[in-house]
Amino acid sequence: MDIKSLIREIPDFPKPGINFKDITTLLRDAKGFEYTISLLAEKCAALEPDFIAGMESRGFIFGAALAPKMGAGFIPVRKPGKLPAAVHTVEYELEYGSDRLEVHQDALYPPGSKVLMVDDLIATGGTAGATAQLIQQAGGTLVGCAFVIELAFLNGRQCLPDVPIISLVEYGAE
């Protein structure tokens, strides 16, 4: 199955010059979505994670679907003020300004648990890099990163630690 053919591209969204990769067309295709989750599970099986960490919000979709398939728990990585218990926080820089991510302080038990980070897309790597820091703060061991889409021309991998990085669909120069 060709996952890339299920991803809609929307030119000039959210601003001129951006060619947005819309996964809603992949999600609405039951067989395509199931195939995507199965392929992620297959490619990440050797990493044997205890937990899948998914970033708000599309990482929730893929991470939560992947976690039980891999026999792992799911950990939501949220924007500020969304988690009810004590949190670890990481602030990171965006192209214009900064943002923060949070995870519960007790999300990973026991300490040293193996964590696979999952998101729909890696672009510049800021969110993924911040999530890697959060996993470390929470006492986890990042064993790999998995993305449905990689915008390789933005070099997001450079923001990540030296762990296996898996992407199912890659886009070169835009």
C-alpha positions as CSV (number, residue, x, y, z in Angstrom):
1,M,0.0,0.0,0.0
2,D,1.3,3.5,-0.8
3,I,0.8,5.7,2.3
4,K,2.0,8.8,0.4
5,S,-0.9,8.5,-2.0
6,L,-3.3,8.8,1.0
7,I,-1.8,12.1,2.2
8,R,-3.4,15.2,0.8
9,E,-1.1,18.2,0.0
10,I,-2.6,21.7,0.5
11,P,-0.6,24.5,-1.0
12,D,-0.2,27.8,0.8
13,F,-1.5,26.5,4.1
14,P,-1.3,27.8,6.8
15,K,0.6,30.6,5.0
16,P,2.0,31.3,1.5
17,G,4.9,29.0,0.5
18,I,3.9,26.2,2.8
19,N,2.8,22.9,1.2
20,F,0.8,21.4,4.1
21,K,0.8,17.6,4.4
22,D,-2.8,16.7,5.5
23,I,-3.1,13.3,7.3
24,T,-6.9,13.5,7.6
25,T,-7.2,11.8,4.3
26,L,-5.0,8.9,5.6
27,L,-7.0,8.7,8.8
28,R,-10.4,8.4,7.0
29,D,-9.1,5.4,5.0
30,A,-9.5,2.5,7.5
31,K,-7.2,0.1,5.6
32,G,-4.6,2.8,5.0
33,F,-4.6,3.8,8.7
34,E,-4.4,0.2,9.9
35,Y,-1.6,-0.4,7.5
36,T,0.3,2.6,8.7
37,I,0.0,1.5,12.3
38,S,1.0,-2.0,11.4
39,L,4.0,-0.8,9.4
40,L,5.1,1.5,12.3
41,A,4.8,-1.5,14.7
42,E,6.9,-3.7,12.4
43,K,9.6,-1.2,11.8
44,C,9.9,-0.3,15.6
45,A,9.5,-3.9,17.0
46,A,13.2,-4.4,17.7
47,L,13.2,-1.2,19.9
48,E,10.9,-3.0,22.4
49,P,9.5,0.1,24.1
50,D,7.8,0.0,27.4
51,F,6.0,3.3,26.5
52,I,5.0,5.2,23.4
53,A,5.2,9.0,23.9
54,G,2.9,11.0,21.5
55,M,3.0,14.7,21.0
56,E,-0.2,16.8,21.0
57,S,-2.2,16.4,19.0
58,R,-1.6,14.3,15.9
59,G,1.0,12.2,17.8
60,F,-1.8,11.2,20.1
61,I,-3.6,9.6,17.2
62,F,-0.7,7.5,15.9
63,G,0.9,6.9,19.3
64,A,-2.3,5.7,21.1
65,A,-3.1,3.4,18.2
66,L,0.5,2.0,18.1
67,A,0.9,1.5,21.9
68,P,-1.4,-1.5,22.4
69,K,-0.2,-3.1,19.2
70,M,3.3,-3.0,20.6
71,G,2.2,-4.0,24.2
72,A,3.3,-0.6,25.5
73,G,1.7,2.1,27.6
74,F,0.9,5.5,26.1
75,I,2.2,8.8,27.4
76,P,0.7,12.1,26.2
77,V,3.0,15.0,25.7
78,R,0.9,18.1,26.1
79,K,0.9,21.8,25.7
80,P,1.0,23.9,28.9
81,G,-1.8,23.7,31.4
82,K,-3.5,20.5,30.0
83,L,-2.2,18.0,32.5
84,P,-3.7,17.8,36.0
85,A,-0.8,16.5,38.1
86,A,2.8,17.7,38.6
87,V,4.7,18.1,35.3
88,H,8.1,18.3,33.8
89,T,8.3,21.3,31.3
90,V,10.6,22.1,28.4
91,E,10.6,25.4,26.6
92,Y,11.8,25.4,23.0
93,E,12.3,27.9,20.2
94,L,10.1,28.2,17.2
95,E,10.8,30.1,14.0
96,Y,9.0,33.1,15.6
97,G,8.9,32.9,19.4
98,S,8.9,29.9,21.7
99,D,6.6,27.2,23.0
100,R,6.4,24.7,25.9
101,L,5.6,21.0,26.3
102,E,4.8,19.1,29.4
103,V,4.6,15.5,30.7
104,H,3.5,14.2,34.0
105,Q,6.3,13.7,36.5
106,D,5.1,10.2,37.2
107,A,4.5,9.3,33.5
108,L,7.4,6.8,33.4
109,Y,7.7,4.0,35.9
110,P,10.0,2.5,36.6
111,P,12.8,5.0,35.9
112,G,14.9,4.0,32.9
113,S,11.8,2.7,31.0
114,K,12.3,2.5,27.3
115,V,10.3,5.1,25.3
116,L,9.5,5.4,21.6
117,M,8.6,8.9,20.5
118,V,5.8,9.0,17.8
119,D,4.4,11.8,15.8
120,D,2.7,12.3,12.5
121,L,5.5,14.5,11.1
122,I,9.0,15.8,11.7
123,A,9.8,19.1,10.1
124,T,12.4,21.4,11.8
125,G,12.6,19.0,14.8
126,G,11.8,21.6,17.5
127,T,8.9,19.7,19.0
128,A,10.6,16.3,18.7
129,G,13.8,17.6,20.3
130,A,11.8,19.1,23.2
131,T,10.0,15.9,23.6
132,A,13.3,14.0,23.8
133,Q,14.4,16.3,26.6
134,L,11.1,15.7,28.4
135,I,11.5,12.0,28.2
136,Q,15.0,12.3,29.7
137,Q,13.7,14.7,32.5
138,A,11.0,12.1,33.4
139,G,13.6,9.4,33.8
140,G,13.0,7.6,30.6
141,T,15.4,6.1,28.0
142,L,14.6,7.2,24.5
143,V,15.1,4.2,22.3
144,G,13.8,5.6,19.0
145,C,11.7,8.1,17.1
146,A,9.0,7.2,14.6
147,F,7.2,9.5,12.2
148,V,4.7,8.9,9.5
149,I,6.1,11.8,7.5
150,E,9.5,13.4,7.3
151,L,10.2,16.7,5.6
152,A,13.8,15.8,5.1
153,F,14.7,19.1,3.5
154,L,14.2,20.8,6.9
155,N,16.8,18.7,8.6
156,G,14.8,17.9,11.7
157,R,16.8,14.9,12.5
158,Q,19.6,17.2,13.6
159,C,17.6,18.2,16.7
160,L,17.3,14.6,17.9
161,P,19.6,12.4,20.0
162,D,21.5,9.6,18.4
163,V,18.7,7.0,18.4
164,P,17.1,5.1,15.5
165,I,14.8,7.4,13.5
166,I,12.1,5.8,11.4
167,S,9.9,7.6,8.9
168,L,7.4,6.0,6.6
169,V,7.1,8.7,4.0
170,E,9.8,11.2,3.1
171,Y,9.5,14.4,1.2
172,G,12.6,15.9,-0.4
173,A,13.1,19.5,-1.5
174,E,9.9,21.5,-1.7
